[in-house]
Amino acid sequence: MRTPLKLGLFGLGLAGVFAASFGVGHLAGPAAPADPREPIAAHAGHDSPSGDVTGSARLPGGLQVAADGYRLRPLTTTLSTRAPRQLRFTVTGPDGRPVTDYTPTHDKALHLILVRRDLTGFQHLHPALGTDGVWSIDAQAPAAGQYRMFADFQPAGRTEPLTLGVDLAAAGDYRPQPLPAAARTAVVDGYTVTLAGDLAAGASATLTLTVARDGVPVRDLQPYLAAYGHLVALRDGDLAYLHVHPDGAPGDGRTAAGPGIVFHAEVPSAGAYRLFLDFRHGGVVHTAAFTAVADASAPTADPGQAGGHR
């Protein structure tokens, strides 16, 4: 990954919640409130920032452990690097009790993202919910370090989704990795994924990610969580979070099963972002990772014609 991407950002992208036919994610807002424990007045949806809104200022998703009266409460505070260990947590509501009723988004009641703070070790997980409101899943950290856990969910009765985040530690010899250079291609499990289009700070941009295997375009991508691809974007430095989904949906009569997957995203600031694309082929989910560097002068990306549909 070496060619810089001019960009301009759920708050991939890369949580907030998903638009099945036209997934547009935003990550906006200059700074967190002085006390992140205080509830925020309003919250934007999956077609808008997945963070919180205070007046006209939007806070990117995942930067707070609590918002709008909801709080992410880890019952497991450390991760193991030696073997999978049960990770448990709750989401409490405005009444202080664990939330037990959720509105599923893309086939799941909650999407859990784990990533180390140097933007390595990305995992997209789906824990199970107990009747007592406790979420649980076996998880293992690939290496020692400080990890960010994001919970992307929509409580029942709430019209908009929410993304909360908390840090978890994995003990051991922490060796932080430098952020990979920006590039247009990523190779994973024998697949080559090519990125067309540039993000632009403060403006909507269209990105097309095209999947090939052994030089042959993949035209039979399989639906994964009701989509042909999922993109999470994380801002380098504070890990502000954006989760977007592609334009179109499997079976809608207009969206091809590859090779191109089209996404729409908006980033709020210049700087580096790490993009993680989940796609399914041959019954296996693969994750391709890119680094993109945004600046305020980048134009809105050309839609691209690499097999995707708008």
C-alpha positions as CSV (number, residue, x, y, z in Angstrom):
1,M,0.0,0.0,0.0
2,R,2.1,2.9,-1.2
3,T,0.1,5.4,-3.3
4,P,-1.3,8.2,-1.1
5,L,-5.0,8.6,-1.1
6,K,-6.3,12.1,-0.9
7,L,-9.3,12.0,1.5
8,G,-11.2,14.3,3.2
9,L,-14.7,11.1,8.3
10,F,-18.4,6.4,12.4
11,G,-18.4,7.5,13.5
12,L,-14.6,1.3,8.8
13,G,-15.2,4.0,5.6
14,L,-15.3,1.1,8.4
15,A,-21.1,1.6,13.3
16,G,-23.5,4.0,13.4
17,V,-26.2,1.9,11.6
18,F,-26.3,0.6,8.1
19,A,-28.3,1.8,5.1
20,A,-29.1,-1.4,3.1
21,S,-29.7,0.3,-0.3
22,F,-27.6,3.4,0.1
23,G,-25.0,3.2,2.9
24,V,-23.6,6.6,3.6
25,G,-21.5,7.0,6.7
26,H,-20.2,10.2,8.3
27,L,-17.7,10.9,11.0
28,A,-17.8,14.4,12.1
29,G,-17.2,16.7,15.1
30,P,-14.3,18.6,16.4
31,A,-13.9,17.4,20.0
32,A,-15.6,15.4,22.8
33,P,-17.6,17.0,25.5
34,A,-15.6,18.0,28.7
35,D,-17.1,15.1,30.6
36,P,-17.7,12.0,28.4
37,R,-19.8,10.5,31.2
38,E,-22.6,12.9,30.6
39,P,-25.4,11.9,28.2
40,I,-25.6,13.7,24.9
41,A,-28.8,15.3,23.7
42,A,-29.2,13.5,20.4
43,H,-27.5,11.0,18.2
44,A,-27.2,10.6,14.4
45,G,-28.1,7.4,12.5
46,H,-26.3,5.1,10.1
47,D,-26.9,7.4,7.2
48,S,-25.3,10.1,9.3
49,P,-22.7,10.2,12.0
50,S,-22.8,7.2,14.4
51,G,-21.5,9.5,17.2
52,D,-23.4,12.0,19.3
53,V,-24.7,15.4,18.7
54,T,-24.4,18.4,21.0
55,G,-26.1,21.3,19.4
56,S,-24.7,21.6,15.9
57,A,-21.4,19.8,16.7
58,R,-21.2,16.1,16.0
59,L,-19.0,13.8,17.9
60,P,-17.6,10.7,16.0
61,G,-18.7,7.3,17.1
62,G,-16.8,5.2,19.5
63,L,-15.0,7.9,21.3
64,Q,-17.2,7.7,24.4
65,V,-18.1,5.0,26.8
66,A,-21.5,6.6,27.5
67,A,-23.9,8.7,25.5
68,D,-27.6,9.4,25.4
69,G,-28.1,7.7,28.7
70,Y,-26.5,4.4,27.4
71,R,-23.2,3.0,28.8
72,L,-20.9,0.3,27.7
73,R,-19.9,-1.7,30.8
74,P,-17.1,-4.3,30.3
75,L,-17.4,-7.2,32.7
76,T,-14.1,-8.5,31.3
77,T,-11.4,-5.8,31.4
78,T,-8.4,-7.7,29.9
79,L,-7.8,-9.8,26.9
80,S,-5.7,-13.0,26.6
81,T,-3.0,-13.5,24.0
82,R,-2.5,-17.1,24.8
83,A,-5.9,-18.6,24.2
84,P,-9.5,-17.5,23.6
85,R,-11.2,-16.3,26.7
86,Q,-14.7,-15.3,27.3
87,L,-15.3,-11.6,26.8
88,R,-18.4,-10.3,28.7
89,F,-20.1,-6.9,28.8
90,T,-23.4,-5.2,29.1
91,V,-25.0,-2.1,27.6
92,T,-27.1,-0.3,30.2
93,G,-29.9,2.1,29.3
94,P,-31.2,5.3,30.7
95,D,-32.8,3.4,33.6
96,G,-29.5,1.9,34.6
97,R,-30.5,-1.6,33.7
98,P,-28.9,-3.8,31.0
99,V,-30.6,-3.5,27.7
100,T,-32.1,-6.8,26.6
101,D,-34.1,-5.8,23.5
102,Y,-32.4,-4.6,20.3
103,T,-33.3,-3.8,16.8
104,P,-31.1,-6.0,14.5
105,T,-29.0,-4.2,11.9
106,H,-27.7,-6.3,9.1
107,D,-28.8,-9.6,10.7
108,K,-27.2,-8.9,14.1
109,A,-28.4,-7.2,17.2
110,L,-24.9,-5.9,18.0
111,H,-21.6,-5.7,16.0
112,L,-18.4,-5.8,18.1
113,I,-15.1,-4.5,16.8
114,L,-11.8,-5.2,18.5
115,V,-8.7,-3.4,17.3
116,R,-5.3,-2.5,18.8
117,R,-4.6,1.1,19.2
118,D,-1.9,1.0,16.6
119,L,-4.7,-0.1,14.2
120,T,-3.5,-3.7,14.0
121,G,-5.3,-6.9,15.0
122,F,-8.7,-5.9,13.7
123,Q,-11.6,-8.3,14.5
124,H,-15.3,-8.0,13.6
125,L,-17.3,-10.2,16.1
126,H,-20.9,-11.0,16.9
127,P,-21.4,-12.0,20.6
128,A,-24.4,-13.8,22.0
129,L,-26.9,-12.0,24.3
130,G,-28.1,-13.7,27.5
131,T,-31.5,-13.1,29.0
132,D,-29.8,-11.1,31.7
133,G,-28.5,-8.6,29.2
134,V,-24.9,-9.8,29.3
135,W,-23.2,-10.2,26.0
136,S,-20.5,-12.8,25.7
137,I,-18.1,-14.3,23.1
138,D,-14.7,-16.1,23.2
139,A,-12.0,-13.7,22.0
140,Q,-8.3,-13.6,21.9
141,A,-5.9,-10.7,21.3
142,P,-3.3,-11.6,18.5
143,A,-0.6,-9.6,20.4
144,A,0.0,-7.7,23.6
145,G,-1.2,-4.0,23.8
146,Q,-4.0,-1.7,24.4
147,Y,-7.2,-2.5,22.4
148,R,-10.3,-0.5,21.7
149,M,-13.6,-2.4,21.9
150,F,-16.5,-0.8,19.9
151,A,-20.1,-1.8,20.4
152,D,-22.3,-0.9,17.4
153,F,-26.0,-1.4,18.2
154,Q,-29.6,0.0,18.2
155,P,-31.8,-0.5,21.2
156,A,-35.4,-1.4,20.5
157,G,-37.6,1.7,20.3
158,R,-34.7,4.0,19.4
159,T,-34.8,5.4,15.9
160,E,-31.0,5.8,15.6
161,P,-28.0,3.5,16.2
162,L,-25.2,4.1,18.7
163,T,-21.5,3.3,18.8
164,L,-19.8,3.2,22.2
165,G,-16.2,2.3,22.9
166,V,-13.9,1.3,25.8
167,D,-10.2,0.2,26.1
168,L,-9.1,-3.3,27.1
169,A,-5.6,-4.3,27.8
170,A,-3.7,-7.4,26.7
171,A,-0.7,-8.0,29.0
172,G,2.7,-8.8,27.5
173,D,5.6,-7.3,25.6
174,Y,3.9,-4.5,23.6
175,R,5.6,-3.8,20.3
176,P,3.6,-1.1,18.5
177,Q,3.6,-1.2,14.7
178,P,3.9,1.8,12.5
179,L,0.9,2.7,10.4
180,P,1.4,1.1,6.9
181,A,1.8,3.6,4.1
182,A,-1.2,4.5,2.0
183,A,-1.9,2.3,-1.0
184,R,-4.4,1.4,-3.6
185,T,-4.2,-2.4,-3.3
186,A,-4.3,-4.9,-0.4
187,V,-3.6,-8.6,-0.6
188,V,-5.4,-11.0,1.8
189,D,-5.7,-14.8,1.6
190,G,-4.8,-14.9,-2.1
191,Y,-7.2,-12.1,-3.0
192,T,-6.2,-8.7,-4.3
193,V,-8.5,-5.8,-3.4
194,T,-8.1,-2.5,-5.3
195,L,-9.4,0.8,-4.1
196,A,-10.6,3.4,-6.5
197,G,-11.7,6.9,-5.4
198,D,-10.5,9.3,-2.7
199,L,-12.0,10.5,0.5
200,A,-12.4,14.2,1.0
201,A,-12.6,16.0,4.3
202,G,-16.0,17.3,4.9
203,A,-17.5,16.0,1.7
204,S,-19.2,12.8,0.6
205,A,-16.9,10.5,-1.4
206,T,-17.5,7.4,-3.4
207,L,-15.1,4.5,-3.0
208,T,-15.1,1.3,-5.1
209,L,-13.3,-1.7,-3.8
210,T,-12.8,-4.4,-6.5
211,V,-12.0,-8.0,-5.5
212,A,-9.9,-10.3,-7.7
213,R,-8.3,-13.7,-7.2
214,D,-5.3,-14.9,-9.2
215,G,-5.9,-11.9,-11.4
216,V,-9.5,-12.9,-12.2
217,P,-12.3,-10.5,-11.1
218,V,-14.5,-12.2,-8.5
219,R,-18.1,-12.0,-9.7
220,D,-19.7,-14.3,-7.2
221,L,-19.2,-12.6,-3.8
222,Q,-21.5,-14.1,-1.2
223,P,-23.8,-12.1,1.1
224,Y,-22.3,-11.5,4.5
225,L,-24.7,-9.9,7.1
226,A,-27.1,-8.9,4.3
227,A,-24.5,-7.1,2.2
228,Y,-21.6,-7.9,-0.2
229,G,-19.2,-6.0,1.9
230,H,-18.7,-4.1,5.1
231,L,-16.3,-1.2,5.5
232,V,-15.0,0.1,8.8
233,A,-12.9,3.2,8.9
234,L,-10.8,4.3,12.0
235,R,-9.0,7.6,12.3
236,D,-5.4,7.3,13.3
237,G,-4.7,8.9,16.6
238,D,-8.1,8.8,18.4
239,L,-9.7,5.8,16.6
240,A,-12.9,7.7,15.8
241,Y,-15.1,5.1,14.2
242,L,-17.2,4.9,11.0
243,H,-19.1,1.9,9.8
244,V,-20.5,2.1,6.3
245,H,-22.2,-0.4,4.0
246,P,-22.3,-0.5,0.2
247,D,-24.6,1.0,-2.3
248,G,-27.2,-1.6,-3.0
249,A,-28.0,-5.0,-1.5
250,P,-28.0,-8.7,-2.5
251,G,-31.1,-9.6,-4.4
252,D,-32.3,-6.0,-5.1
253,G,-32.2,-6.7,-8.8
254,R,-29.5,-4.1,-9.5
255,T,-26.5,-4.9,-7.4
256,A,-23.9,-7.3,-8.9
257,A,-22.1,-9.8,-6.7
258,G,-18.8,-8.2,-7.5
259,P,-16.2,-7.6,-8.5
260,G,-16.7,-4.0,-7.3
261,I,-18.4,-2.9,-4.1
262,V,-19.3,0.7,-3.9
263,F,-19.3,2.7,-0.6
264,H,-20.2,6.3,0.3
265,A,-18.4,7.9,3.2
266,E,-17.6,11.3,4.6
267,V,-14.6,12.1,6.8
268,P,-14.4,15.3,8.9
269,S,-10.7,16.0,9.0
270,A,-7.3,15.7,7.3
271,G,-5.1,12.9,8.5
272,A,-4.6,9.1,8.2
273,Y,-7.4,6.6,8.3
274,R,-7.3,2.8,8.4
275,L,-9.9,1.1,6.3
276,F,-11.1,-2.5,6.9
277,L,-13.2,-4.3,4.3
278,D,-15.0,-7.5,5.2
279,F,-16.2,-9.6,2.2
280,R,-17.3,-13.3,1.9
281,H,-16.2,-15.7,-0.9
282,G,-16.1,-19.5,-0.9
283,G,-17.9,-19.6,2.4
284,V,-15.1,-17.7,4.2
285,V,-15.0,-14.1,5.4
286,H,-11.8,-12.2,4.5
287,T,-10.7,-8.8,5.7
288,A,-8.6,-6.5,3.5
289,A,-6.9,-3.4,5.2
290,F,-5.9,-0.1,3.6
291,T,-4.3,3.1,4.9
292,A,-5.7,6.3,3.4
293,V,-4.4,9.8,4.0
294,A,-7.0,12.6,3.8
295,D,-6.5,16.2,3.2
296,A,-8.9,19.1,2.9
297,S,-8.1,19.8,-0.7
298,A,-9.1,16.4,-2.1
299,P,-12.1,16.5,-4.5
300,T,-15.1,14.2,-4.0
301,A,-14.1,10.9,-5.6
302,D,-15.3,9.8,-9.0
303,P,-17.8,7.0,-8.6
304,G,-15.6,4.5,-10.5
305,Q,-16.8,1.8,-12.8
306,A,-15.1,-1.3,-11.4
307,G,-18.2,-3.5,-11.4
308,G,-20.1,-1.8,-8.7
309,H,-23.6,-0.4,-8.9
310,R,-24.8,2.9,-7.5
